[in-house]
Every structure is written in structure tokens, then in C-alpha cells.
Amino acid sequence: MPFPDLSDRLREVRDRVDAAVRRGGHGQAVTIVGVTKTHGPDAVQAAWDAGIQDVGENRVQEALPKMDATSVPVRWHLIGHLQRNKVKSLARFDLLHSLDSSRLADSVNDFGLAANHPVNALMQINAVGEESKGGFAPNDWQHEAERLRSCAGLRVLGVMTMAPLDADEATLRTTFAGARRAREILRAAGHNATELSMGMSSDYEVAVEEGATHIRLGTILFGARPA
């Protein structure tokens, strides 16, 4: 049986999430997105069997065959960068976490309009100006929040961010607090922005303390990725 200890790992994560919600005082519900990238379809089945209903993939070209090979009704999240020439694949996903540029937003909006079905998305932000990360810089949040109001093919539900690798706790909290500020800017601009996707296996407890509603967990649930 693949991933035999997944249920135990998930139980421990949920206990830690509950404790972090209490410490943070935001009172939010937290969705665990099981990140199955580089694992096979058996990871999706194992996730479902363990009680995980949301699965995240980084790349469209890996996700689509995995979707075709599984029958469990998980909610699919695209959490990695989306190339504009693959926007049509969003018909297969429930939530795009990585709306990281105005050009991509325009392409996604066009697709949503053509499909007569708005695409659910999160605005990806780069709160601390990390050069290796995509997303909107703080100086762009206000303008983009207002601009996106005219995009009827998009439904912006909140914000996604990633903290720098090996960040200390102060940097983590700065990053995650920045996501909260960006969400408030979206709300002030008229978006029904309720979600904060932030936190991965190494930093999810701090993210939850800072208000995360979605945490993206791979290694801590499924173990080391295949080589």
C-alpha cells in the first residue's frame, strides 16, 4: 500500500494547524492542499482515502495525465506558474493560485469570458521583493486590485504568497502579514477576497498563525519526492 503512514501524518498536521489557529487568533478555517507533484496518481488516491479533498499540482503537463488516471472527486489546485499558452487547461482546475502578472490576468480573463465561466484565482504577491519569485510587488497591489475589477472573466478570491527558502521567523511573518495587507487592498477595491494561500511543509504553522486559509503541503504528508 503506497503512503501507509499518510493518515497519521495528516492527523498530526491537523492537530498542529488547530493549535496554530488558536495561537494566531484569526479563527479561520484552514484547507490542506496536498501537493502531489512528482508523485504518481496513487498519491491522489491515497490523499483522498486519508481525507484530503484538495490536491495541488505545479505544472499543467504533469497534472492533466494525473487527472485522467484518477477518478476520485478531489478539487484540483494549480499552484505553480501558468504559461499563457496553457490557459485553456484552467477548465480542469478549481482554483488558480498563481495569478502573477497583468499579462497572465488578461489571458485568463479572456478565457473566462469565452467560456462564459469566470476563473477562480488568487493574486500572487511578492511581499519581500525576492528576485527569484514571481508575483506582484507591493507598489503594484493597489493598481492591480482596481484593474482586476474590470475583468469579468476572473473571480479574484484572495492572495497567494511564498516565503523565501530558509527564512527566519521575522521574515516569515513579514511575508505572511504582507499577504494579509494585499487581501485587504483587494477587499477595499471591491473583490470578495477571503482566501490566503500561504505556508508549506517547513513554515505552515507560522502561516496559519498569520491567517492562512490554504496551506500547500507535500513532503510533510507524502515524504521525500521521487528522484
ABEGO torsion letter per residue (X at the ends): XBGAAAAAAAAAAAAAAAAAAAAAGAGBBBBBBBBABGBBAAAAAAAAAAGBABBBBABAAAAAAAAAABABBBBBBBABBBBAAAAAAAAABABBABBABAAAAAAAAAAAAAAGBBBBBBBBBBAAGBAABBEBBAAAAAAAAAAAAABAABBBAEBBBBBBBGBBAAAAAAAAAAAAAAAAAAAAAGBBBABBBBEBAAAAAAAAAAGBABBBBBAAAAEBBBX
